[in-house]
Amino acid sequence: ADGSPINEILRVHKAIRIELQAIMDASTVLPESMNPNAVSSLAERCSFLRRMVHFHSKAEDSIVLPLVEKRVSNISGSYEDEHSDERRLFGSLAKRLENLQCSGDVDVAMSVYVVARTLRDDMMSHLSQEESHLWPLLVKNLTIEEQSEVVANIFGQMPAE
């Protein structure tokens, strides 16, 4: 995919991976520190990544998957299911962080860590799957111009933040 417009999507994936790891690292020390500022900072970071992933997944579901499905059938269902699972995990993480902010309970801090680890692992696997299967299908089946249009449409759906 050298020179492919799809590389811009791979840069977004790299940013998501970096944030997922940072969230995981921050959640690892929560049970020991129970620092209210660290909990608030982690909640803000999770909220930002949740919005970023939401818009990215929504664009994939509405733009990329239907386009790929036209050329290669039976490919979109598992990606849509994984996007749904991501939304559920982000919701669970947000709820646990809110609970932790109110309670300061070490057990809740441990549950934040467990959900953050699950989210990181699931999303890392999902991103790798997309990069090894979904995006190469686009590169193989679309012209550079069509790829550019797809990337532009994806970024066009994302807020500037």
Rosetta silent file (secondary structure, phi, psi, omega in degrees, C-alpha in Angstrom):
SEQUENCE: ADGSPINEILRVHKAIRIELQAIMDASTVLPESMNPNAVSSLAERCSFLRRMVHFHSKAEDSIVLPLVEKRVSNISGSYEDEHSDERRLFGSLAKRLENLQCSGDVDVAMSVYVVARTLRDDMMSHLSQEESHLWPLLVKNLTIEEQSEVVANIFGQMPAE
SCORE:     score description
SCORE:     0.000 S_00000001
   1 L     0.000   20.892  178.008    0.000    0.000    0.000 S_00000001
   2 L   -58.669  129.458  179.175    2.993    2.322   -0.493 S_00000001
   3 L    78.587   -1.833 -179.568    1.724    5.664   -1.704 S_00000001
   4 L   -77.195  141.871  174.184   -1.878    4.595   -1.186 S_00000001
   5 L   -59.412  -21.449  179.621   -4.305    7.083    0.338 S_00000001
   6 L   -61.559  -22.598  177.903   -5.240    4.224    2.680 S_00000001
   7 H   -57.627  -27.811  177.265   -2.005    4.980    4.546 S_00000001
   8 H   -64.840  -36.428  177.640   -3.846    7.911    6.134 S_00000001
   9 H   -67.707  -38.445  179.524   -6.251    5.434    7.740 S_00000001
  10 H   -65.024  -30.800  175.073   -3.295    3.405    8.990 S_00000001
  11 H   -66.416  -38.770  176.241   -1.980    6.560   10.690 S_00000001
  12 H   -63.838  -42.134  177.392   -5.310    6.864   12.522 S_00000001
  13 H   -59.663  -40.627  178.992   -4.965    3.228   13.568 S_00000001
  14 H   -62.254  -43.402  178.748   -1.484    3.990   14.911 S_00000001
  15 H   -63.156  -40.341  177.957   -2.870    6.894   16.970 S_00000001
  16 H   -62.014  -44.834  179.352   -5.636    4.653   18.332 S_00000001
  17 H   -59.585  -43.860 -179.941   -3.054    2.028   19.339 S_00000001
  18 H   -61.107  -45.395  179.961   -0.941    4.640   21.135 S_00000001
  19 H   -66.206  -41.979  178.171   -3.974    5.913   23.065 S_00000001
  20 H   -58.570  -43.565  179.876   -5.150    2.399   23.921 S_00000001
  21 H   -67.412  -39.433  178.963   -1.736    1.564   25.366 S_00000001
  22 H   -63.905  -40.278  177.546   -1.585    4.854   27.294 S_00000001
  23 H   -65.077  -42.627  178.136   -5.032    4.146   28.780 S_00000001
  24 H   -61.331  -46.689 -179.609   -3.951    0.637   29.679 S_00000001
  25 H   -60.962  -43.159 -179.759   -0.756    1.929   31.314 S_00000001
  26 H   -66.442  -37.238 -178.766   -2.671    4.559   33.294 S_00000001
  27 H   -72.269  -23.011 -179.494   -5.267    2.040   34.471 S_00000001
  28 H   -63.998  -37.533 -175.950   -2.524   -0.313   35.674 S_00000001
  29 H   -91.055   -9.142 -178.099   -1.423    2.071   38.451 S_00000001
  30 H   -55.006  -48.670 -176.703   -4.911    3.191   39.540 S_00000001
  31 H   -59.709  -28.396 -179.297   -5.458    0.506   42.203 S_00000001
  32 H   -83.504  -41.235 -172.941   -2.179    1.487   43.903 S_00000001
  33 H   -89.292  -41.865 -176.472   -2.385    5.260   43.656 S_00000001
  34 L    49.637   36.338  179.033   -6.131    6.006   43.747 S_00000001
  35 L   -78.100  118.738 -178.475   -5.214    9.569   42.803 S_00000001
  36 H   -58.768  -33.775  177.770   -8.448   11.476   41.978 S_00000001
  37 H   -67.764  -38.291  178.456   -6.601   13.625   39.411 S_00000001
  38 H   -66.603  -38.329  178.563   -5.282   10.512   37.667 S_00000001
  39 H   -64.892  -45.341  178.997   -8.801    9.043   37.581 S_00000001
  40 H   -63.217  -43.042  178.997  -10.219   12.268   36.070 S_00000001
  41 H   -62.473  -42.551  178.564   -7.407   12.463   33.535 S_00000001
  42 H   -64.839  -40.682  178.700   -7.958    8.835   32.529 S_00000001
  43 H   -61.810  -41.613  178.121  -11.706    9.412   32.204 S_00000001
  44 H   -65.101  -42.650  179.500  -11.072   12.380   29.887 S_00000001
  45 H   -63.017  -42.193  178.296   -8.600   10.395   27.818 S_00000001
  46 H   -65.089  -40.187  179.123  -11.056    7.504   27.506 S_00000001
  47 H   -62.527  -43.808  178.339  -13.846    9.873   26.519 S_00000001
  48 H   -61.626  -49.177 -178.518  -11.703   11.400   23.770 S_00000001
  49 H   -64.301  -37.398  178.658  -10.657    7.989   22.405 S_00000001
  50 H   -59.107  -45.761  178.523  -14.238    6.749   22.614 S_00000001
  51 H   -64.719  -43.180 -179.879  -15.407    9.642   20.397 S_00000001
  52 H   -59.963  -48.091 -179.355  -12.485    9.152   17.997 S_00000001
  53 H   -67.403  -37.600  178.437  -13.182    5.420   17.642 S_00000001
  54 H   -57.447  -51.204 -178.253  -16.931    6.046   17.371 S_00000001
  55 H   -67.664  -37.050  178.370  -16.549    8.333   14.359 S_00000001
  56 H   -63.924  -47.702 -179.224  -13.896    6.104   12.792 S_00000001
  57 H   -66.716  -40.396  178.942  -16.056    2.966   13.157 S_00000001
  58 H   -60.123  -42.420  178.450  -19.190    4.775   12.014 S_00000001
  59 H   -65.765  -40.827  176.950  -17.377    5.863    8.839 S_00000001
  60 H   -61.878  -44.539 -178.130  -16.131    2.335    8.241 S_00000001
  61 H   -65.169  -36.856 -174.422  -19.643    0.935    8.731 S_00000001
  62 H   -93.811  -22.716 -176.215  -21.316    3.480    6.452 S_00000001
  63 H  -112.845  -56.913 -170.797  -18.637    4.012    3.770 S_00000001
  64 H   -72.869  -51.901 -174.396  -16.006    1.277    3.677 S_00000001
  65 H   -63.017  -43.946  176.894  -17.955   -1.879    4.460 S_00000001
  66 H   -61.934  -36.253  179.417  -20.788   -1.292    1.966 S_00000001
  67 H   -66.892  -45.401  179.176  -18.214   -0.521   -0.731 S_00000001
  68 H   -66.271  -38.537 -179.189  -16.171   -3.640   -0.010 S_00000001
  69 H   -60.777  -32.140  177.427  -19.354   -5.721    0.239 S_00000001
  70 H   -64.725  -29.398 -175.217  -20.208   -4.716   -3.354 S_00000001
  71 H  -102.818  -31.739  179.979  -16.940   -6.233   -4.534 S_00000001
  72 L  -135.694  110.903 -173.549  -16.350   -9.035   -2.000 S_00000001
  73 L   -77.746  160.954  175.515  -19.455  -10.498   -0.362 S_00000001
  74 L    61.628   37.505 -178.466  -19.905  -11.636    3.243 S_00000001
  75 L  -111.295  -23.406 -168.327  -17.130   -9.491    4.675 S_00000001
  76 H   -84.107  -25.936 -173.280  -18.860   -6.760    6.664 S_00000001
  77 H   -56.137  -47.394 -176.610  -20.765   -8.663    9.369 S_00000001
  78 H   -68.081  -35.557  178.400  -17.833   -9.499   11.633 S_00000001
  79 H   -67.002  -42.209  178.268  -16.417   -5.958   11.442 S_00000001
  80 H   -63.050  -40.356  177.750  -19.793   -4.445   12.349 S_00000001
  81 H   -63.233  -42.048  178.751  -20.101   -6.887   15.273 S_00000001
  82 H   -65.732  -37.412  176.398  -16.643   -5.947   16.510 S_00000001
  83 H   -62.670  -39.122  177.209  -17.524   -2.249   16.271 S_00000001
  84 H   -64.510  -42.141  177.460  -20.590   -2.971   18.402 S_00000001
  85 H   -62.261  -39.683  178.036  -18.427   -4.822   20.941 S_00000001
  86 H   -60.882  -44.850  179.073  -16.053   -1.833   21.061 S_00000001
  87 H   -60.010  -41.582  179.474  -18.962    0.505   21.842 S_00000001
  88 H   -63.838  -44.602  179.780  -20.095   -1.823   24.634 S_00000001
  89 H   -65.557  -41.606  176.603  -16.582   -1.986   26.145 S_00000001
  90 H   -61.578  -40.754  177.777  -16.143    1.788   25.971 S_00000001
  91 H   -62.689  -42.857  178.633  -19.522    2.181   27.706 S_00000001
  92 H   -64.423  -42.046  179.143  -18.510   -0.254   30.423 S_00000001
  93 H   -63.878  -44.239  179.581  -15.181    1.513   30.911 S_00000001
  94 H   -61.784  -42.769 -179.830  -16.868    4.929   31.153 S_00000001
  95 H   -63.651  -42.592 -179.599  -19.386    3.613   33.692 S_00000001
  96 H   -67.952  -38.195  177.831  -16.637    2.059   35.827 S_00000001
  97 H   -65.821  -40.275  177.302  -14.540    5.229   35.706 S_00000001
  98 H   -62.980  -43.736  177.393  -17.544    7.283   36.778 S_00000001
  99 H   -60.761  -41.587  179.602  -18.182    4.812   39.592 S_00000001
 100 H   -65.117  -39.468  178.864  -14.501    5.026   40.599 S_00000001
 101 H   -61.891  -33.601 -179.276  -14.624    8.829   40.666 S_00000001
 102 H   -82.826  -35.844 -169.584  -17.537    8.621   43.117 S_00000001
 103 H  -100.800  -35.831 -173.536  -16.391    5.703   45.263 S_00000001
 104 L    66.305   21.323 -175.909  -12.586    5.579   45.270 S_00000001
 105 L   -80.539  128.647 -179.731  -13.002    1.814   45.685 S_00000001
 106 H   -61.521  -37.401  178.825   -9.916   -0.315   44.909 S_00000001
 107 H   -63.311  -37.745  177.292  -12.100   -3.140   43.551 S_00000001
 108 H   -67.608  -39.433  177.204  -13.665   -0.712   41.080 S_00000001
 109 H   -60.483  -40.195  177.083  -10.151    0.459   40.112 S_00000001
 110 H   -64.535  -38.355  179.557   -9.236   -3.175   39.414 S_00000001
 111 H   -68.435  -32.164  174.289  -12.351   -3.558   37.255 S_00000001
 112 H   -61.550  -45.951  179.029  -11.309   -0.440   35.294 S_00000001
 113 H   -59.625  -45.376 -178.050   -7.974   -2.118   34.642 S_00000001
 114 H   -62.323  -44.786  179.955   -9.632   -5.375   33.520 S_00000001
 115 H   -68.791  -39.457  178.365  -11.979   -3.611   31.087 S_00000001
 116 H   -62.165  -40.817  178.523   -9.169   -1.355   29.790 S_00000001
 117 H   -65.372  -43.793  179.118   -7.010   -4.422   29.133 S_00000001
 118 H   -62.606  -44.858  178.328   -9.874   -6.215   27.363 S_00000001
 119 H   -59.899  -47.941  179.486  -10.617   -3.126   25.263 S_00000001
 120 H   -59.177  -49.153 -177.065   -6.959   -2.739   24.321 S_00000001
 121 H   -63.245  -45.358 -179.187   -6.545   -6.406   23.416 S_00000001
 122 H   -64.765  -44.051 -178.345   -9.788   -6.598   21.428 S_00000001
 123 H   -69.934  -37.267  177.295   -9.151   -3.369   19.553 S_00000001
 124 H   -61.024  -42.911  177.981   -5.525   -4.241   18.777 S_00000001
 125 H   -63.873  -44.704  179.924   -6.722   -7.519   17.305 S_00000001
 126 H   -61.306  -46.546 -179.464   -9.503   -5.754   15.389 S_00000001
 127 H   -63.236  -41.271  177.660   -7.147   -3.130   13.943 S_00000001
 128 H   -62.788  -40.502  178.078   -4.674   -5.809   12.885 S_00000001
 129 H   -61.940  -45.442  178.107   -7.490   -7.764   11.224 S_00000001
 130 H   -59.851  -43.851 -176.056   -8.596   -4.670    9.306 S_00000001
 131 H   -70.384  -28.236 -179.257   -5.034   -3.944    8.220 S_00000001
 132 H   -92.192  -19.589 -177.148   -4.351   -7.472    7.056 S_00000001
 133 H  -123.660  -54.042 -172.959   -7.706   -8.139    5.358 S_00000001
 134 H   -69.427  -55.063 -175.554  -10.090   -5.202    4.925 S_00000001
 135 H   -65.785  -37.692  174.671   -7.789   -2.393    3.812 S_00000001
 136 H   -61.567  -31.309  176.054   -5.784   -4.584    1.393 S_00000001
 137 H   -63.907  -39.040  177.474   -9.103   -5.480   -0.287 S_00000001
 138 H   -65.500  -44.669 -179.670   -9.719   -1.782   -0.864 S_00000001
 139 H   -61.892  -40.923 -178.016   -6.221   -1.272   -2.238 S_00000001
 140 H   -70.249  -37.512 -170.510   -6.613   -4.296   -4.511 S_00000001
 141 H  -102.221   -6.397 -178.969  -10.112   -3.498   -5.759 S_00000001
 142 L  -120.900  147.907  174.135  -10.158    0.308   -5.974 S_00000001
 143 L   -71.130  166.032  176.691   -8.238    2.759   -8.085 S_00000001
 144 H   -57.769  -39.982  179.839   -6.072    5.369   -6.346 S_00000001
 145 H   -64.081  -43.314  178.030   -8.774    7.938   -7.109 S_00000001
 146 H   -64.953  -39.814  176.675  -11.476    5.754   -5.535 S_00000001
 147 H   -61.480  -43.366  178.915   -9.248    5.169   -2.505 S_00000001
 148 H   -60.756  -40.262  179.123   -8.725    8.930   -2.177 S_00000001
 149 H   -65.039  -42.126  178.413  -12.473    9.459   -2.290 S_00000001
 150 H   -61.064  -48.573 -178.704  -13.039    6.843    0.422 S_00000001
 151 H   -62.439  -43.411  178.262  -10.404    8.412    2.676 S_00000001
 152 H   -61.198  -42.798  178.570  -11.808   11.909    2.072 S_00000001
 153 H   -64.321  -38.628  178.308  -15.321   10.713    2.906 S_00000001
 154 H   -64.026  -50.727 -178.843  -14.089    9.063    6.102 S_00000001
 155 H   -68.029  -27.812  177.364  -12.242   12.148    7.286 S_00000001
 156 H   -66.606  -23.083  179.496  -15.165   14.299    6.183 S_00000001
 157 L   -88.753   -8.663 -176.547  -17.384   12.520    8.710 S_00000001
 158 L   -95.022  138.958  176.650  -15.024   13.107   11.628 S_00000001
 159 L   -67.722  158.940 -174.877  -15.207   16.245   13.768 S_00000001
 160 L   -67.911  -22.026 -177.957  -12.171   18.525   13.745 S_00000001
 161 L   -56.970    0.000    0.000  -11.276   17.849   17.371 S_00000001
